[in-house]
Amino acid sequence: MFKRLFRKKSVDQIIYDSQHGEGSGLAKVLGVRDLVSLGIAAIVGAGIFSTIGLASYEGGPAVSLLFIFTAFACVFTALSYAQFASTVPVSGSAYTYAYVAFGELFAWIIGWALVLEYAVSNTVIAISWSQYFASMLEGFGIHIPAWLSMAPGYALDASQKLAEHGANALTAADKHGLEAYLSAPRIGGVPIIFDLPAGIITVLVTALVYIGIKESQRASAIMVMIKVGIILAVIFGGIFYVKPENWTPFAPNGMHGVMGSVAAVFFAFIGFDSISTTAEECKNPQRDLPKAMIWCLVICTVLYVAITLVLTGMVNYTELNVKDPLAFVFKYVGFDYMAGVISVTSVIAITSALLVYQLAQPRIWMTMSRDGLMSKRFARIHPKYRTPSYATIVTGIVVGVPSLFFKMDFLSI
C-alpha cells in the first residue's frame, strides 16, 4: 500500500500515455502568440478593474513598485512551471509535475486542489460577471428583475433583517435583496430566486470550450485585444489629467501601507500558470510554454505599473477605495463617456478570465482519468472537436449550478 501511494511515473511513461493512451488525440494548434493571449486573458481580469484601486488606496503611488517586486517573485514560479512544462509537456499542470516528482498520493491531492481552485474561482467570477453585466445594462436603461439576478441567500437575508431591525437598518444592497424577495414568483409559498446571468455565461463559455481549443483561443484573443486596447487608452488618455502633486508623498503610509496591498497585488497576477494545462495542444510546448509565461508576466507588469501611476496621478490615492477605479477616475475628471466604455470592457475582461479557467479544469480531470485516478469517461475526447468532451460538460455543471444559487461570500471567504 505504501509503495502504491508513493509510486511515481517516469517522464517517458507519462508522455507515452498522453500520445497513445486513453484521452490522447488533442488538437495541437497553439503557438506562442496563442499562449500569451490566453495567459493575458487569465491574468488581466477582475484584478486590474477592481483590486488595483484598493491596493492604491492602501499604499499610495508606491504600489507601482510593489507590482514590480511581485512580478519578480512570480518570475521564479513561472520559470519553475516553464521547466516542468518543457520537460513534461502534458495537460496535467502541477498535478502531473507532482506525479513525476513526489508520487501518486501528492499528485492526487494537488490534482483535486487544482480542480477545487478552478471550480470555486470560476463560480466567483461568474457571479461577479453577473453583477457587472446587470450594472452595465442599467447604464443602457435595461433592468433585469432582481429575483433573476442574485442568489436567494441575499434576498432571504434582507427579509430577515427587515423583520428583526426594521426598514431604517437596510442598506442599498439589502433593499435590492428585499425587492427580489417581494417581487419573486412563488411555488407553494417559496420564492423563486436565482442568478440567471451567471448561469447563462457559464453555459455559453462551456459551449465554446467544448467546441474547440482554437475557437476558444480566437474568442479569447478578441477579448484580450479589446481590454488591452482600453487599458492603453486609459494610460495614454489619463496622462493628460495627471497632476504630479498627487504622487507626493509617494508612499504616504510607508512600507506598512505598501505591504498591506500584497494580497490584492498577488491576486492581480493569478492565472499565468493556467496555460500549462494546454501543453498537449501546443505545437512545440518545450519551446513555446516558457516563452509565453515570461512574456505574460512582462506585459502584464508593464500594464499594471503604468495604470497604477496614471490612476494615482489623476486622483489622490485617498479617493481610490472604490470597486471600479478605472471608471471612477474618469468620472472624477468629468470624462463620463470613457467611464461608460470602461464599464463595458470590464464585462469583457471578466469573460475572458472565465473562459481560460473553464478551459483548464477539464484538462486536469482528463489527465487524472488517464492515470486511473478518475473514471475513464473524463478522458473521453470528442471525435470532431478534439476536446475532453465529458469533462468539459461536467465542469460546466459544477460551475454553473452553484453560480445560480450560491452567495459570493460563501465561496470566497
JOUR-V705861 format. One record per helix or strand of 3 or more residues. SS is the DSSP state (~ for helix, > for strand). FROM is the first residue (numbers start at 1). LEN is the number of residues. If there is no record, write none. Layout:
ss=[SS,SS]
from=[FROM,FROM]
len=[LEN,LEN]
This chain:
ss=[~,~,~,~,~,~,~,~,~,~,~,~,~,~,~,~,~,~,~,~,~,~,~]
from=[2,11,32,46,94,104,146,152,167,172,196,213,244,254,262,272,285,317,325,336,376,389,408]
len=[4,10,12,42,8,36,3,14,3,12,16,29,4,6,8,10,30,3,8,35,4,17,5]
